[in-house]
Amino acid sequence: MNDPRITAYALNELQGAEREKFEADLASGQHLQRDLLAACEITDAVGEVTEEPSEGLDPQARARLLREAIANQQSFRARRKIIRFAVPASLAAAASIALLLLVSGGTTTQKPAVAAARAPEVAGQENAPGQRVFVRSDSAKVASGAAASDPNSNAPVPQKRVMTWDAKVLGADVGPSATGGR
Amino acid sequence: MSPEQIITEALNRYERILVSYAKEITGDLESARDAVQETFLRLSRQDVVALEPRLRPWLFLVCRNCAIDHRRKVVRFSTEPIEDMDFASNEPGPDRRAVAGEDAARLRELVAALPRQQRELIKLKFEAGLSYKEMAEALKTSVSTVGVQLHDAVKTLRRQWLDENPEMITT
């Protein structure tokens, strides 16, 4: 009697495929049938002798408990109602504020003309003649290090690429760049 | 059903069974009653409508936890080891006396002599009428563990019963 399915079957706890499998096993196993009969006798007997519990709560304490429990439940539901209203309301308010900020923020940001003047090659916009802009110059190759300072040296001179920014007034060159010009 | 009705109905239906179950754990009636009161107060702070489909195992789970808390308090102030305490009352009630004879009394003694865990399962199954699934939920264990432990309890009862009443069981 080492099969827990026996007690489960006796207590009507086996369902579906498990039950079908057990019943198939039962049909072919005499030991199983005998064990099931024994389990049924015991479980039936225990069920019969199990008495209805007679001891409950003290009647006064019970009445008090019921009152308190119902009051708790009512305040729980009231709180939940507030939360149910407050959360969507505050979310809606937050969304409205965010939308307002977005709309008003859009009008105070840099004007497109200024942004384009800072990086005309990126913006791809034409600038008005006479407007002062900064443009990146072509790279200049400048000798660097000790090799550059020694004119008799035969060693190949390492070169570094220097990027410069030249101030230009559209339509006319302004002058040498800050790095010494080209 | 309204939440108030659910609470009232649950109290009507499970009050005594829960007291009996809690007493199995605490060992005394007053602690068991306190545990049941605490259980219903906790219930009242829940969304009972949402809880209703699984109310029964929830009640037994919470009642069990409350009863265990009470038992711990008792143990803290007692020198008596917890396992030596007589949790089960062997005194038969009026119904029991009327229905059953000596055999029934002896069978109840055998049930009372089972390990506490198995007695708990017997109570949940036969007194409270919980399914294996509900018992597993109440005891925070698996359905298969419930099945194995209850089967062990039935096996023990069967063996002891057979020793005393060989004619009762066909072998």
Interface residues (C-beta under 8 A of the other chain):
Chain A: M1 D3 P4 R5 I6 T7 A8 A10 L11 E13 R34 L37 A38 A39 E41 I42 T43 A45 V46 G47 E48 V49 T50 E51 E52 P53 S54 E55 G56 L57 D58 A61 R62 L65 L66 E68 A69 I70 A71 N72 Q73 Q74 F76 R77 R80
Chain B: P3 E4 I7 T8 L11 E15 R16 I17 V19 S20 K23 L29 A32 R33 V36 Q37 F40 L41 L43 S44 R45 Q46 D47 V48 P92 G93 P94 D95 R96 V99 A100 D103 A104 L107 R108 V111 I122 K125 F126 E127 S131 Y132 S144 G147 V148 L150 H151 V154 K155 L157 R158 W161 L162 M168 I169 T170 T171
